[in-house]
Amino acid sequence: MNLPNKITLFRVFMIPAFLFIYLARPFEPEAVNMWLALVLFSVAAITDALDGYLARKLKLVTNFGKLMDPLADKLLVCSALVAFVASGTLPAWAVIIMISREFYISGLRQLAIEQNIVLAASNGAKFKTIAQIVLIIYLLLPFRELVFEPVVWGLIFVSIASSVLTAVDYTVKNISIFSKSV
């Protein structure tokens, strides 16, 4: 178990802590919970970039890391989005669109693997992840109510649009995977 893989696992284990603080809100005043949730999520999001960087720089890329790093990322982001639906912070329809894209791309990747094809993350997919992380961090800010509400809808729109557009992009660029799978 190398350092990048340990960092990936650390991110996975931070998810329950983040969810507990955000959903149970065990501390008073309320803002303490939001700040803690923000810190936990932000640290976990930073580890997403850190583990991949270290794996490449130290030449420690492993099959475990190739599988678990994107899975840990999806678990972190999707967990936060679902928690926002549970708390009434985000509309369910928006989260369903974003999470559906994740399932779809995971399925496409599985089909590709069966054909010995590796689907690397596109620049659009990296932008999508950044857009979702920015949305989540913004929604965790204890003082976000002071900012104009269209900012929230703008971030939601960018996250949804990038989810849909990257799904279409992956499909168009990899249409041959479907024809070989039937």
C-alpha positions, -999 to 999 in steps of 0.1 A, spaced: 0 0 0 19 31 -13 14 67 -2 -10 77 -31 -32 47 -24 -33 55 14 -43 91 5 -71 77 -17 -84 55 11 -81 85 35 -105 104 12 -130 75 13 -129 73 51 -134 111 53 -168 107 36 -187 93 67 -172 120 89 -182 147 65 -218 133 62 -221 130 99 -211 166 106 -232 180 78 -264 159 84 -264 154 121 -250 189 130 -239 178 164 -224 211 175 -237 245 185 -238 271 170 -249 259 136 -221 276 118 -195 253 136 -210 223 118 -209 240 84 -173 251 89 -163 216 99 -181 201 70 -165 226 47 -130 218 60 -136 180 58 -149 182 23 -122 206 11 -94 184 26 -109 154 9 -112 173 -24 -76 184 -22 -65 148 -17 -81 139 -51 -55 161 -68 -27 151 -44 -29 113 -47 -29 114 -85 0 139 -86 21 118 -62 13 86 -80 26 101 -113 56 120 -99 68 91 -77 60 65 -104 36 47 -80 7 43 -104 -11 10 -95 -42 -8 -107 -57 -2 -72 -51 35 -77 -65 35 -112 -97 19 -99 -101 35 -65 -91 71 -72 -120 79 -96 -143 58 -74 -133 78 -43 -139 110 -62 -174 99 -73 -182 87 -38 -172 120 -22 -190 142 -47 -222 121 -50 -224 117 -12 -223 155 -8 -249 160 -35 -272 135 -19 -267 150 15 -278 184 0 -310 168 -13 -316 153 21 -312 187 38 -333 205 12 -303 225 -1 -304 212 -37 -333 200 -58 -334 162 -63 -338 165 -101 -305 184 -104 -286 158 -84 -303 129 -103 -289 144 -136 -254 147 -122 -253 113 -105 -269 96 -136 -240 109 -156 -215 92 -132 -233 59 -135 -235 61 -173 -197 69 -176 -189 42 -152 -208 17 -173 -191 30 -204 -158 26 -188 -167 -10 -179 -176 -18 -215 -143 -2 -226 -123 -23 -201 -139 -54 -215 -125 -44 -249 -90 -35 -234 -97 2 -239 -89 27 -212 -110 58 -211 -89 85 -196 -106 115 -179 -112 142 -205 -105 179 -199 -143 184 -199 -147 157 -172 -120 174 -151 -138 207 -155 -171 190 -145 -155 177 -113 -141 211 -105 -175 227 -112 -192 202 -88 -166 207 -61 -170 245 -64 -208 241 -61 -204 219 -30 -179 242 -13 -202 272 -20 -232 254 -6 -212 246 26 -203 282 32 -220 293 64 -225 328 51 -236 319 15 -271 334 22 -255 368 20 -246 363 -17 -270 368 -45 -291 336 -51 -285 335 -89 -249 325 -80 -263 292 -66 -284 286 -98 -254 295 -120 -232 269 -103 -260 243 -105 -264 251 -142 -227 248 -149 -225 215 -130 -255 200 -148 -244 213 -182 -209 200 -178 -223 167 -167 -246 163 -197 -220 177 -222 -192 154 -210 -216 124 -212 -224 133 -248 -187 139 -256 -177 105 -241 -205 88 -261 -196 104 -294 -158 98 -291 -164 62 -280 -194 51 -301 -174 21 -313 -175 6 -278 -212 2 -281 -212 -15 -314 -185 -40 -302 -206 -48 -271 -238 -59 -287 
